[in-house]
Amino acid sequence: MLTKEECDLMNSLSKDTMMEALGMVFVPTDDDCVVVKMPISKSTRQHMGIVHGGAYLALAETVAGAGSLHVAGINAKVCGIEVSGNHVMMSPFEGYVIGYGTIISAGHTIHVWNVDVKDEEGNLLSTIRVVNRIEK
């Protein structure tokens, strides 16, 4: 969904933000999916060494926000208004987790996204619903 140019822009806008602090990187794709990678690191782990559930939610809101900007236009104002997740498997202790976002509903003022977070082998770790408010 996101072009290389859109990913370059999103990655440049991430400087000095939570996205940069958590190591998130936008990845271009040719399909209808928004993809963001996040390393498993001291910034994203909880005390047992696995990814903190809150980091998954931050990843999902980032994925959905970028997707809504793609759909509504880069000058739109996008704000997450609801995030709800189910963590279904513990993460590995190292490597990356990857958020894959698909849009469920793209209205004029509300977008609904599903974001699946997977490990590098494709195992589902968390599935998250994000609702964004859109203003143009």
The first five atom37 places (N, CA, C, CB, O) and aatype in JSON, in Angstrom:
{
  "aatype": [12, 10, 16, 11, 6, 6, 4, 3, 10, 12, 2, 15, 10, 15, 11, 3, 16, 12, 12, 6, 0, 10, 7, 12, 19, 13, 19, 14, 16, 3, 3, 3, 4, 19, 19, 19, 11, 12, 14, 9, 15, 11, 15, 16, 1, 5, 8, 12, 7, 9, 19, 8, 7, 7, 0, 18, 10, 0, 10, 0, 6, 16, 19, 0, 7, 0, 7, 15, 10, 8, 19, 0, 7, 9, 2, 0, 11, 19, 4, 7, 9, 6, 19, 15, 7, 2, 8, 19, 12, 12, 15, 14, 13, 6, 7, 18, 19, 9, 7, 18, 7, 16, 9, 9, 15, 0, 7, 8, 16, 9, 8, 19, 17, 2, 19, 3, 19, 11, 3, 6, 6, 7, 2, 10, 10, 15, 16, 9, 1, 19, 19, 2, 1, 9, 6, 11],
  "atom_mask": [
    [1, 1, 1, 1, 1],
    [1, 1, 1, 1, 1],
    [1, 1, 1, 1, 1],
    [1, 1, 1, 1, 1],
    [1, 1, 1, 1, 1],
    [1, 1, 1, 1, 1],
    [1, 1, 1, 1, 1],
    [1, 1, 1, 1, 1],
    [1, 1, 1, 1, 1],
    [1, 1, 1, 1, 1],
    [1, 1, 1, 1, 1],
    [1, 1, 1, 1, 1],
    [1, 1, 1, 1, 1],
    [1, 1, 1, 1, 1],
    [1, 1, 1, 1, 1],
    [1, 1, 1, 1, 1],
    [1, 1, 1, 1, 1],
    [1, 1, 1, 1, 1],
    [1, 1, 1, 1, 1],
    [1, 1, 1, 1, 1],
    [1, 1, 1, 1, 1],
    [1, 1, 1, 1, 1],
    [1, 1, 1, 0, 1],
    [1, 1, 1, 1, 1],
    [1, 1, 1, 1, 1],
    [1, 1, 1, 1, 1],
    [1, 1, 1, 1, 1],
    [1, 1, 1, 1, 1],
    [1, 1, 1, 1, 1],
    [1, 1, 1, 1, 1],
    [1, 1, 1, 1, 1],
    [1, 1, 1, 1, 1],
    [1, 1, 1, 1, 1],
    [1, 1, 1, 1, 1],
    [1, 1, 1, 1, 1],
    [1, 1, 1, 1, 1],
    [1, 1, 1, 1, 1],
    [1, 1, 1, 1, 1],
    [1, 1, 1, 1, 1],
    [1, 1, 1, 1, 1],
    [1, 1, 1, 1, 1],
    [1, 1, 1, 1, 1],
    [1, 1, 1, 1, 1],
    [1, 1, 1, 1, 1],
    [1, 1, 1, 1, 1],
    [1, 1, 1, 1, 1],
    [1, 1, 1, 1, 1],
    [1, 1, 1, 1, 1],
    [1, 1, 1, 0, 1],
    [1, 1, 1, 1, 1],
    [1, 1, 1, 1, 1],
    [1, 1, 1, 1, 1],
    [1, 1, 1, 0, 1],
    [1, 1, 1, 0, 1],
    [1, 1, 1, 1, 1],
    [1, 1, 1, 1, 1],
    [1, 1, 1, 1, 1],
    [1, 1, 1, 1, 1],
    [1, 1, 1, 1, 1],
    [1, 1, 1, 1, 1],
    [1, 1, 1, 1, 1],
    [1, 1, 1, 1, 1],
    [1, 1, 1, 1, 1],
    [1, 1, 1, 1, 1],
    [1, 1, 1, 0, 1],
    [1, 1, 1, 1, 1],
    [1, 1, 1, 0, 1],
    [1, 1, 1, 1, 1],
    [1, 1, 1, 1, 1],
    [1, 1, 1, 1, 1],
    [1, 1, 1, 1, 1],
    [1, 1, 1, 1, 1],
    [1, 1, 1, 0, 1],
    [1, 1, 1, 1, 1],
    [1, 1, 1, 1, 1],
    [1, 1, 1, 1, 1],
    [1, 1, 1, 1, 1],
    [1, 1, 1, 1, 1],
    [1, 1, 1, 1, 1],
    [1, 1, 1, 0, 1],
    [1, 1, 1, 1, 1],
    [1, 1, 1, 1, 1],
    [1, 1, 1, 1, 1],
    [1, 1, 1, 1, 1],
    [1, 1, 1, 0, 1],
    [1, 1, 1, 1, 1],
    [1, 1, 1, 1, 1],
    [1, 1, 1, 1, 1],
    [1, 1, 1, 1, 1],
    [1, 1, 1, 1, 1],
    [1, 1, 1, 1, 1],
    [1, 1, 1, 1, 1],
    [1, 1, 1, 1, 1],
    [1, 1, 1, 1, 1],
    [1, 1, 1, 0, 1],
    [1, 1, 1, 1, 1],
    [1, 1, 1, 1, 1],
    [1, 1, 1, 1, 1],
    [1, 1, 1, 0, 1],
    [1, 1, 1, 1, 1],
    [1, 1, 1, 0, 1],
    [1, 1, 1, 1, 1],
    [1, 1, 1, 1, 1],
    [1, 1, 1, 1, 1],
    [1, 1, 1, 1, 1],
    [1, 1, 1, 1, 1],
    [1, 1, 1, 0, 1],
    [1, 1, 1, 1, 1],
    [1, 1, 1, 1, 1],
    [1, 1, 1, 1, 1],
    [1, 1, 1, 1, 1],
    [1, 1, 1, 1, 1],
    [1, 1, 1, 1, 1],
    [1, 1, 1, 1, 1],
    [1, 1, 1, 1, 1],
    [1, 1, 1, 1, 1],
    [1, 1, 1, 1, 1],
    [1, 1, 1, 1, 1],
    [1, 1, 1, 1, 1],
    [1, 1, 1, 1, 1],
    [1, 1, 1, 1, 1],
    [1, 1, 1, 0, 1],
    [1, 1, 1, 1, 1],
    [1, 1, 1, 1, 1],
    [1, 1, 1, 1, 1],
    [1, 1, 1, 1, 1],
    [1, 1, 1, 1, 1],
    [1, 1, 1, 1, 1],
    [1, 1, 1, 1, 1],
    [1, 1, 1, 1, 1],
    [1, 1, 1, 1, 1],
    [1, 1, 1, 1, 1],
    [1, 1, 1, 1, 1],
    [1, 1, 1, 1, 1],
    [1, 1, 1, 1, 1],
    [1, 1, 1, 1, 1]
  ],
  "atom_positions": [
    [[0.82, -1.19, 0.0], [0.0, 0.0, 0.0], [0.87, 1.25, 0.0], [-0.94, 0.0, 1.2], [0.67, 2.13, -0.84]],
    [[1.82, 1.35, 0.93], [2.65, 2.54, 0.96], [3.78, 2.43, -0.06], [3.23, 2.77, 2.37], [4.46, 1.4, -0.13]],
    [[3.97, 3.49, -0.85], [5.06, 3.53, -1.81], [6.38, 3.79, -1.09], [4.8, 4.61, -2.89], [6.4, 4.13, 0.09]],
    [[7.47, 3.62, -1.81], [8.79, 3.92, -1.23], [8.86, 5.38, -0.82], [9.91, 3.58, -2.24], [9.41, 5.71, 0.23]],
    [[8.3, 6.26, -1.63], [8.33, 7.69, -1.33], [7.52, 7.99, -0.06], [7.77, 8.5, -2.51], [7.95, 8.78, 0.78]],
    [[6.35, 7.35, 0.09], [5.54, 7.55, 1.3], [6.29, 7.01, 2.52], [4.17, 6.85, 1.17], [6.27, 7.64, 3.58]],
    [[6.93, 5.86, 2.38], [7.69, 5.29, 3.51], [8.86, 6.18, 3.88], [8.19, 3.88, 3.15], [9.12, 6.4, 5.06]],
    [[9.57, 6.71, 2.87], [10.67, 7.63, 3.16], [10.17, 8.84, 3.92], [11.37, 8.06, 1.85], [10.81, 9.29, 4.87]],
    [[9.01, 9.38, 3.51], [8.43, 10.53, 4.2], [8.05, 10.16, 5.64], [7.2, 11.05, 3.44], [8.39, 10.88, 6.57]],
    [[7.35, 9.04, 5.8], [6.94, 8.61, 7.15], [8.16, 8.36, 8.04], [6.07, 7.33, 7.07], [8.16, 8.73, 9.22]],
    [[9.19, 7.73, 7.49], [10.39, 7.47, 8.28], [11.08, 8.78, 8.66], [11.37, 6.58, 7.49], [11.62, 8.89, 9.77]],
    [[11.08, 9.79, 7.77], [11.7, 11.07, 8.11], [10.87, 11.82, 9.16], [11.85, 11.94, 6.84], [11.43, 12.51, 10.01]],
    [[9.54, 11.68, 9.11], [8.68, 12.35, 10.09], [8.75, 11.67, 11.46], [7.24, 12.36, 9.6], [8.28, 12.23, 12.45]],
    [[9.32, 10.48, 11.52], [9.41, 9.75, 12.79], [10.53, 10.23, 13.69], [9.59, 8.28, 12.52], [10.62, 9.82, 14.85]],
    [[11.4, 11.11, 13.18], [12.52, 11.6, 13.99], [12.0, 12.29, 15.25], [13.41, 12.57, 13.17], [11.08, 13.11, 15.2]],
    [[12.62, 11.94, 16.37], [12.29, 12.52, 17.68], [10.86, 12.21, 18.13], [12.48, 14.02, 17.64], [10.23, 13.03, 18.79]],
    [[10.36, 11.03, 17.76], [9.02, 10.6, 18.15], [9.1, 9.22, 18.82], [8.06, 10.56, 16.92], [10.17, 8.62, 18.89]],
    [[7.96, 8.74, 19.29], [7.89, 7.4, 19.84], [8.29, 6.37, 18.79], [6.48, 7.1, 20.37], [8.95, 5.37, 19.1]],
    [[7.9, 6.6, 17.54], [8.24, 5.66, 16.48], [9.75, 5.48, 16.38], [7.66, 6.12, 15.13], [10.24, 4.36, 16.25]],
    [[10.49, 6.58, 16.44], [11.95, 6.49, 16.4], [12.48, 5.8, 17.66], [12.59, 7.9, 16.25], [13.36, 4.95, 17.58]],
    [[11.94, 6.16, 18.82], [12.41, 5.57, 20.08], [12.21, 4.06, 20.11], [11.68, 6.2, 21.27], [13.03, 3.34, 20.69]],
    [[11.13, 3.57, 19.49], [10.86, 2.14, 19.46], [11.47, 1.45, 18.23], [9.37, 1.91, 19.48], [11.36, 0.23, 18.09]],
    [[12.11, 2.22, 17.35], [12.8, 1.66, 16.2], [11.91, 1.26, 15.04], [0.0, 0.0, 0.0], [12.31, 0.43, 14.22]],
    [[10.71, 1.82, 14.95], [9.78, 1.46, 13.88], [10.26, 1.96, 12.53], [8.38, 2.01, 14.18], [10.77, 3.08, 12.42]],
    [[10.09, 1.12, 11.51], [10.48, 1.47, 10.14], [9.34, 1.09, 9.21], [11.81, 0.77, 9.72], [8.85, -0.04, 9.24]],
    [[8.91, 2.04, 8.37], [7.87, 1.8, 7.38], [8.46, 1.06, 6.19], [7.21, 3.12, 6.94], [9.55, 1.39, 5.72]],
    [[7.73, 0.04, 5.7], [8.21, -0.81, 4.61], [7.25, -0.69, 3.43], [8.33, -2.29, 5.08], [6.05, -0.91, 3.59]],
    [[7.77, -0.35, 2.23], [6.89, -0.26, 1.06], [6.38, -1.64, 0.64], [7.62, 0.4, -0.11], [7.09, -2.64, 0.75]],
    [[5.13, -1.68, 0.14], [4.54, -2.91, -0.38], [3.73, -2.6, -1.63], [3.66, -3.61, 0.7], [3.32, -1.46, -1.85]],
    [[3.49, -3.61, -2.43], [2.68, -3.46, -3.63], [1.24, -3.92, -3.42], [3.29, -4.23, -4.77], [0.42, -3.83, -4.33]],
    [[0.92, -4.42, -2.21], [-0.42, -4.95, -1.97], [-1.25, -3.95, -1.16], [-0.34, -6.3, -1.23], [-0.86, -2.79, -1.01]],
    [[-2.39, -4.38, -0.66], [-3.3, -3.51, 0.08], [-3.01, -3.5, 1.58], [-4.73, -3.95, -0.16], [-3.92, -3.31, 2.38]],
    [[-1.77, -3.69, 1.95], [-1.39, -3.83, 3.35], [-0.34, -2.78, 3.7], [-0.85, -5.25, 3.63], [0.59, -2.54, 2.93]],
    [[-0.49, -2.15, 4.88], [0.54, -1.25, 5.41], [1.44, -2.1, 6.29], [-0.1, -0.04, 6.22], [0.96, -2.88, 7.12]],
    [[2.76, -1.96, 6.12], [3.71, -2.8, 6.85], [4.71, -1.91, 7.6], [4.46, -3.76, 5.88], [5.3, -1.0, 7.02]],
    [[4.88, -2.2, 8.9], [5.87, -1.51, 9.73], [6.61, -2.55, 10.56], [5.19, -0.43, 10.64], [5.99, -3.4, 11.2]],
    [[7.95, -2.47, 10.53], [8.79, -3.37, 11.33], [9.23, -2.66, 12.61], [10.03, -3.85, 10.52], [9.47, -1.46, 12.62]],
    [[9.33, -3.44, 13.7], [9.8, -2.91, 14.97], [10.74, -3.93, 15.61], [8.61, -2.57, 15.93], [10.38, -5.09, 15.75]],
    [[11.94, -3.5, 15.99], [12.87, -4.45, 16.59], [12.45, -4.85, 18.0], [14.27, -3.86, 16.63], [11.82, -4.08, 18.73]],
    [[12.81, -6.07, 18.36], [12.66, -6.49, 19.75], [13.94, -6.03, 20.44], [12.44, -8.08, 19.89], [15.03, -6.55, 20.18]],
    [[13.8, -5.05, 21.31], [14.97, -4.4, 21.92], [14.64, -4.0, 23.35], [15.41, -3.16, 21.1], [13.53, -4.23, 23.83]],
    [[15.61, -3.41, 24.03], [15.37, -2.96, 25.4], [14.25, -1.93, 25.47], [16.65, -2.37, 26.0], [13.61, -1.78, 26.51]],
    [[14.01, -1.22, 24.36], [12.95, -0.22, 24.34], [11.56, -0.81, 24.16], [13.21, 0.76, 23.24], [10.57, -0.16, 24.49]],
    [[11.47, -2.05, 23.65], [10.15, -2.64, 23.38], [9.84, -3.83, 24.27], [10.08, -3.08, 21.94], [8.71, -4.33, 24.26]],
    [[10.82, -4.3, 25.06], [10.62, -5.49, 25.9], [10.02, -5.12, 27.25], [11.93, -6.23, 26.1], [10.18, -4.01, 27.75]],
    [[9.32, -6.12, 27.84], [8.95, -6.02, 29.25], [9.94, -6.87, 30.05], [7.45, -6.5, 29.48], [10.9, -7.4, 29.48]],
    [[9.72, -7.01, 31.35], [10.73, -7.61, 32.23], [11.09, -9.06, 31.91], [10.25, -7.53, 33.63], [12.17, -9.51, 32.28]],
    [[10.21, -9.81, 31.24], [10.51, -11.21, 30.92], [11.28, -11.35, 29.6], [9.23, -12.01, 30.84], [11.64, -12.47, 29.21]],
    [[11.54, -10.22, 28.92], [12.32, -10.27, 27.69], [11.5, -10.33, 26.41], [0.0, 0.0, 0.0], [12.05, -10.26, 25.32]],
    [[10.17, -10.47, 26.55], [9.3, -10.5, 25.37], [8.77, -9.09, 25.11], [8.12, -11.51, 25.55], [8.9, -8.2, 25.96]],
    [[8.18, -8.89, 23.95], [7.65, -7.56, 23.61], [6.49, -7.21, 24.53], [7.2, -7.51, 22.12], [5.59, -8.01, 24.76]],
    [[6.53, -5.99, 25.03], [5.48, -5.45, 25.89], [4.21, -5.27, 25.06], [5.92, -4.1, 26.55], [4.28, -4.8, 23.92]],
    [[3.06, -5.62, 25.61], [1.8, -5.47, 24.89], [1.53, -4.04, 24.46], [0.0, 0.0, 0.0], [0.93, -3.82, 23.41]],
    [[1.97, -3.08, 25.25], [1.79, -1.67, 24.89], [2.59, -1.3, 23.65], [0.0, 0.0, 0.0], [2.18, -0.44, 22.88]],
    [[3.73, -1.95, 23.45], [4.52, -1.7, 22.23], [3.77, -2.21, 21.0], [5.92, -2.38, 22.33], [3.82, -1.59, 19.94]],
    [[3.07, -3.36, 21.15], [2.24, -3.85, 20.05], [1.16, -2.82, 19.71], [1.59, -5.21, 20.42], [0.91, -2.55, 18.53]],
    [[0.52, -2.26, 20.72], [-0.55, -1.28, 20.49], [0.0, -0.02, 19.83], [-1.25, -0.93, 21.8], [-0.65, 0.54, 18.95]],
    [[1.18, 0.42, 20.26], [1.81, 1.58, 19.62], [2.15, 1.28, 18.17], [3.08, 2.0, 20.39], [1.97, 2.13, 17.3]],
    [[2.63, 0.07, 17.89], [2.92, -0.35, 16.53], [1.64, -0.33, 15.69], [3.56, -1.75, 16.51], [1.63, 0.18, 14.57]],
    [[0.57, -0.89, 16.23], [-0.69, -0.95, 15.5], [-1.25, 0.44, 15.21], [-1.72, -1.76, 16.29], [-1.72, 0.69, 14.1]],
    [[-1.19, 1.34, 16.16], [-1.71, 2.68, 15.93], [-0.86, 3.4, 14.88], [-1.74, 3.48, 17.25], [-1.38, 4.2, 14.1]],
    [[0.44, 3.14, 14.87], [1.33, 3.71, 13.86], [0.99, 3.18, 12.47], [2.8, 3.39, 14.2], [0.91, 3.95, 11.52]],
    [[0.79, 1.87, 12.37], [0.42, 1.25, 11.09], [-0.89, 1.85, 10.58], [0.28, -0.29, 11.25], [-0.96, 2.29, 9.43]],
    [[-1.9, 1.88, 11.41], [-3.22, 2.37, 11.0], [-3.19, 3.86, 10.68], [-4.26, 2.1, 12.1], [-3.84, 4.31, 9.74]],
    [[-2.43, 4.63, 11.45], [-2.33, 6.06, 11.17], [-1.72, 6.34, 9.81], [0.0, 0.0, 0.0], [-2.21, 7.19, 9.07]],
    [[-0.64, 5.62, 9.5], [0.0, 5.79, 8.19], [-0.94, 5.36, 7.07], [1.32, 4.99, 8.12], [-1.01, 6.01, 6.03]],
    [[-1.66, 4.28, 7.29], [-2.62, 3.82, 6.3], [-3.73, 4.82, 6.06], [0.0, 0.0, 0.0], [-4.12, 5.06, 4.92]],
    [[-4.23, 5.42, 7.14], [-5.28, 6.43, 6.98], [-4.77, 7.66, 6.25], [-5.84, 6.83, 8.35], [-5.5, 8.26, 5.47]],
    [[-3.51, 8.04, 6.48], [-2.94, 9.15, 5.72], [-2.84, 8.81, 4.24], [-1.55, 9.52, 6.27], [-3.08, 9.66, 3.38]],
    [[-2.49, 7.56, 3.95], [-2.43, 7.12, 2.55], [-3.81, 7.21, 1.9], [-1.89, 5.68, 2.46], [-3.93, 7.69, 0.77]],
    [[-4.83, 6.76, 2.6], [-6.19, 6.72, 2.05], [-6.8, 8.12, 1.97], [-7.08, 5.82, 2.91], [-7.38, 8.48, 0.95]],
    [[-6.65, 8.92, 3.04], [-7.33, 10.22, 3.12], [-6.51, 11.36, 2.51], [-7.64, 10.55, 4.56], [-7.05, 12.42, 2.2]],
    [[-5.22, 11.14, 2.35], [-4.34, 12.19, 1.83], [-3.41, 12.66, 2.91], [0.0, 0.0, 0.0], [-3.79, 12.78, 4.07]],
    [[-2.18, 12.94, 2.52], [-1.11, 13.25, 3.48], [-1.4, 14.5, 4.3], [0.2, 13.43, 2.75], [-0.82, 14.67, 5.38]],
    [[-2.28, 15.38, 3.83], [-2.6, 16.6, 4.58], [-3.77, 16.41, 5.54], [-2.91, 17.73, 3.63], [-4.13, 17.34, 6.26]],
    [[-4.37, 15.23, 5.56], [-5.47, 14.97, 6.5], [-4.93, 14.93, 7.92], [-6.19, 13.63, 6.15], [-3.75, 14.67, 8.15]],
    [[-5.81, 15.19, 8.87], [-5.47, 15.04, 10.28], [-6.05, 13.71, 10.72], [-6.04, 16.23, 11.16], [-7.26, 13.47, 10.62]],
    [[-5.18, 12.83, 11.22], [-5.58, 11.48, 11.62], [-5.29, 11.32, 13.1], [-4.82, 10.38, 10.78], [-4.2, 11.63, 13.58]],
    [[-6.29, 10.84, 13.83], [-6.13, 10.65, 15.26], [-6.77, 9.32, 15.66], [-6.76, 11.82, 16.06], [-7.95, 9.09, 15.37]],
    [[-6.02, 8.46, 16.31], [-6.57, 7.21, 16.81], [-7.54, 7.5, 17.94], [0.0, 0.0, 0.0], [-7.22, 8.22, 18.87]],
    [[-8.75, 6.92, 17.86], [-9.74, 7.16, 18.91], [-10.09, 5.88, 19.66], [-11.01, 7.76, 18.3], [-10.72, 5.93, 20.72]],
    [[-9.68, 4.73, 19.13], [-9.9, 3.47, 19.86], [-8.88, 2.45, 19.38], [-11.36, 2.94, 19.65], [-8.64, 2.28, 18.18]],
    [[-8.28, 1.76, 20.35], [-7.33, 0.69, 20.06], [-7.67, -0.46, 20.99], [-5.82, 1.16, 20.24], [-7.77, -0.28, 22.2]],
    [[-7.84, -1.66, 20.41], [-8.19, -2.84, 21.21], [-7.44, -4.03, 20.65], [-9.73, -3.09, 21.2], [-7.54, -4.34, 19.46]],
    [[-6.69, -4.71, 21.52], [-5.88, -5.81, 21.02], [-6.04, -7.09, 21.82], [0.0, 0.0, 0.0], [-6.41, -7.09, 22.99]],
    [[-5.73, -8.18, 21.14], [-5.67, -9.5, 21.76], [-4.29, -10.09, 21.46], [-6.81, -10.43, 21.25], [-3.95, -10.34, 20.31]],
    [[-3.51, -10.3, 22.51], [-2.18, -10.88, 22.37], [-2.35, -12.39, 22.47], [-1.17, -10.32, 23.46], [-2.8, -12.91, 23.48]],
    [[-1.97, -13.09, 21.4], [-2.28, -14.52, 21.31], [-1.07, -15.43, 21.46], [-2.93, -14.81, 20.01], [-1.23, -16.64, 21.62]],
    [[0.14, -14.87, 21.41], [1.35, -15.68, 21.52], [2.49, -14.79, 21.99], [1.69, -16.37, 20.16], [2.54, -13.62, 21.62]],
    [[3.39, -15.32, 22.79], [4.54, -14.55, 23.23], [5.51, -14.35, 22.07], [5.25, -15.24, 24.4], [5.65, -15.2, 21.19]],
    [[6.17, -13.21, 22.09], [7.12, -12.89, 21.04], [8.43, -13.65, 21.26], [7.38, -11.38, 20.98], [8.68, -14.15, 22.35]],
    [[9.25, -13.72, 20.21], [10.62, -14.2, 20.41], [11.37, -13.19, 21.29], [11.35, -14.41, 19.04], [10.85, -12.12, 21.58]],
    [[12.58, -13.52, 21.7], [13.37, -12.64, 22.54], [14.26, -11.7, 21.74], [14.23, -13.46, 23.48], [14.83, -10.76, 22.29]],
    [[14.37, -11.94, 20.44], [15.18, -11.07, 19.59], [14.6, -11.06, 18.17], [16.67, -11.53, 19.57], [13.7, -11.83, 17.85]],
    [[15.15, -10.18, 17.35], [14.67, -10.06, 15.98], [13.7, -8.9, 15.84], [0.0, 0.0, 0.0], [13.86, -7.86, 16.47]],
    [[12.71, -9.09, 15.0], [11.71, -8.06, 14.7], [10.31, -8.61, 14.87], [11.89, -7.53, 13.27], [10.08, -9.81, 14.77]],
    [[9.39, -7.69, 15.14], [7.97, -7.98, 14.97], [7.49, -7.05, 13.85], [7.14, -7.76, 16.32], [8.03, -5.96, 13.66]],
    [[6.48, -7.5, 13.12], [6.04, -6.77, 11.95], [4.53, -6.59, 12.02], [6.44, -7.51, 10.65], [3.79, -7.55, 12.2]],
    [[4.08, -5.34, 11.88], [2.66, -5.03, 11.86], [2.15, -4.97, 10.43], [0.0, 0.0, 0.0], [2.73, -4.28, 9.59]],
    [[1.08, -5.7, 10.16], [0.44, -5.74, 8.84], [-0.97, -5.19, 8.99], [0.42, -7.2, 8.25], [-1.82, -5.82, 9.62]],
    [[-1.23, -4.03, 8.42], [-2.53, -3.38, 8.57], [-3.36, -3.44, 7.31], [0.0, 0.0, 0.0], [-2.87, -3.16, 6.22]],
    [[-4.63, -3.82, 7.47], [-5.58, -3.8, 6.36], [-6.8, -2.99, 6.79], [-6.0, -5.25, 5.93], [-7.27, -3.08, 7.93]],
    [[-7.3, -2.2, 5.86], [-8.44, -1.35, 6.18], [-9.73, -2.16, 6.08], [-8.49, -0.12, 5.25], [-9.92, -2.92, 5.13]],
    [[-10.59, -1.98, 7.05], [-11.87, -2.67, 7.08], [-12.98, -1.74, 6.58], [-12.19, -3.17, 8.5], [-13.88, -2.17, 5.87]],
    [[-12.89, -0.46, 6.97], [-13.88, 0.52, 6.54], [-13.2, 1.87, 6.39], [-15.06, 0.61, 7.56], [-12.49, 2.32, 7.29]],
    [[-13.41, 2.52, 5.25], [-12.8, 3.82, 4.97], [-13.89, 4.85, 4.72], [-11.84, 3.73, 3.75], [-14.17, 5.2, 3.57]],
    [[-14.49, 5.34, 5.79], [-15.5, 6.38, 5.66], [-14.85, 7.74, 5.53], [0.0, 0.0, 0.0], [-13.62, 7.85, 5.51]],
    [[-15.67, 8.79, 5.43], [-15.14, 10.15, 5.29], [-14.5, 10.65, 6.58], [-16.24, 11.1, 4.86], [-13.52, 11.4, 6.54]],
    [[-15.04, 10.24, 7.74], [-14.52, 10.74, 9.01], [-14.01, 9.64, 9.93], [-15.59, 11.52, 9.73], [-13.36, 9.94, 10.94]],
    [[-14.28, 8.39, 9.63], [-13.84, 7.27, 10.47], [-13.24, 6.18, 9.58], [-15.02, 6.7, 11.31], [-13.84, 5.78, 8.58]],
    [[-12.07, 5.71, 9.96], [-11.44, 4.54, 9.33], [-11.29, 3.46, 10.39], [-10.05, 4.9, 8.69], [-10.93, 3.75, 11.53]],
    [[-11.56, 2.22, 10.02], [-11.38, 1.07, 10.91], [-10.33, 0.16, 10.28], [-12.73, 0.3, 11.14], [-10.43, -0.2, 9.11]],
    [[-9.32, -0.19, 11.06], [-8.19, -1.01, 10.6], [-8.05, -2.26, 11.44], [-6.89, -0.2, 10.63], [-8.34, -2.26, 12.64]],
    [[-7.61, -3.33, 10.81], [-7.16, -4.52, 11.53], [-5.66, -4.61, 11.33], [-7.89, -5.81, 11.02], [-5.16, -4.56, 10.21]],
    [[-4.93, -4.76, 12.43], [-3.48, -4.89, 12.37], [-3.09, -6.2, 13.03], [-2.77, -3.68, 13.07], [-3.36, -6.42, 14.21]],
    [[-2.46, -7.07, 12.25], [-1.91, -8.32, 12.79], [-0.42, -8.12, 12.98], [-2.2, -9.53, 11.84], [0.29, -7.71, 12.06]],
    [[0.05, -8.42, 14.18], [1.47, -8.35, 14.48], [2.02, -9.77, 14.46], [1.74, -7.66, 15.87], [1.51, -10.66, 15.14]],
    [[3.06, -9.97, 13.66], [3.65, -11.3, 13.5], [5.14, -11.25, 13.75], [3.36, -11.85, 12.09], [5.77, -10.19, 13.68]],
    [[5.71, -12.42, 14.05], [7.16, -12.51, 14.15], [7.74, -12.72, 12.75], [7.59, -13.66, 15.11], [7.0, -12.77, 11.77]],
    [[9.05, -12.85, 12.67], [9.7, -12.98, 11.36], [9.35, -14.27, 10.65], [11.2, -12.88, 11.53], [9.51, -14.36, 9.43]],
    [[8.88, -15.28, 11.37], [8.46, -16.54, 10.75], [6.99, -16.53, 10.33], [8.69, -17.69, 11.71], [6.51, -17.49, 9.74]],
    [[6.3, -15.44, 10.62], [4.89, -15.32, 10.23], [3.9, -15.79, 11.28], [0.0, 0.0, 0.0], [2.71, -15.89, 11.0]],
    [[4.37, -16.1, 12.49], [3.47, -16.5, 13.57], [2.7, -15.29, 14.1], [4.25, -17.19, 14.72], [3.29, -14.24, 14.37]],
    [[1.39, -15.43, 14.24], [0.56, -14.35, 14.77], [0.82, -14.17, 16.25], [-0.94, -14.63, 14.51], [0.69, -15.11, 17.04]],
    [[1.21, -12.96, 16.64], [1.48, -12.64, 18.04], [0.35, -11.84, 18.66], [2.78, -11.87, 18.15], [0.03, -12.03, 19.84]],
    [[-0.25, -10.95, 17.88], [-1.31, -10.09, 18.39], [-2.18, -9.65, 17.23], [-0.72, -8.86, 19.15], [-1.7, -9.44, 16.11]],
    [[-3.47, -9.5, 17.5], [-4.37, -8.94, 16.49], [-5.08, -7.74, 17.13], [-5.41, -10.01, 15.98], [-5.61, -7.84, 18.23]],
    [[-5.07, -6.63, 16.42], [-5.46, -5.35, 17.02], [-6.4, -4.6, 16.08], [-4.21, -4.49, 17.33], [-6.17, -4.54, 14.87]],
    [[-7.45, -4.04, 16.65], [-8.39, -3.19, 15.91], [-8.1, -1.74, 16.27], [-9.89, -3.57, 16.23], [-7.99, -1.4, 17.44]],
    [[-7.96, -0.9, 15.25], [-7.71, 0.53, 15.45], [-8.78, 1.33, 14.72], [-6.28, 0.93, 14.95], [-9.07, 1.07, 13.55]],
    [[-9.37, 2.29, 15.42], [-10.34, 3.22, 14.81], [-9.71, 4.6, 14.8], [-11.72, 3.22, 15.6], [-9.27, 5.11, 15.83]],
    [[-9.67, 5.19, 13.61], [-9.1, 6.54, 13.44], [-10.19, 7.54, 13.07], [-8.0, 6.53, 12.36], [-11.1, 7.23, 12.3]],
    [[-10.09, 8.73, 13.62], [-10.92, 9.86, 13.21], [-10.13, 10.63, 12.16], [-11.32, 10.78, 14.43], [-8.93, 10.86, 12.3]],
    [[-10.83, 11.03, 11.09], [-10.2, 11.72, 9.97], [-10.81, 13.11, 9.84], [-10.36, 10.92, 8.66], [-12.03, 13.25, 9.81]],
    [[-9.96, 14.12, 9.75], [-10.42, 15.49, 9.44], [-9.58, 15.99, 8.28], [-10.3, 16.45, 10.68], [-8.37, 15.81, 8.25]],
    [[-10.25, 16.62, 7.34], [-9.53, 17.15, 6.17], [-9.48, 18.66, 6.2], [-10.18, 16.68, 4.86], [-8.92, 19.28, 5.3]]
  ]
}
